[in-house]
Amino acid sequence: MTAKRKRFIAGATCPVCHSADTLAVWREDNSYRVACVKCGYTQGQDDDMISAKRPDKENIIGIFHPE
């Protein structure tokens, strides 16, 4: 397994210790992992997140396309 670059999630709050700006995300084994660098909390991507559907196009106001 190769080490992947961890990226911090700006403004995110840890659900366990409630510290802000301490969550890091990285990709591992074709799924995303999140960890708090302060308390050690970790969470993996579950099947519900992978199979989540996008909302109906009728309910979307607009899609942002950065140039």
Secondary structure, 3 states (H helix, E strand, C coil): CCCCCCEECCCCECCCCCCECCEEEEEECCEEEEEECCCCCEEECCHHHHCCCCCCHHHCCCCCCCC
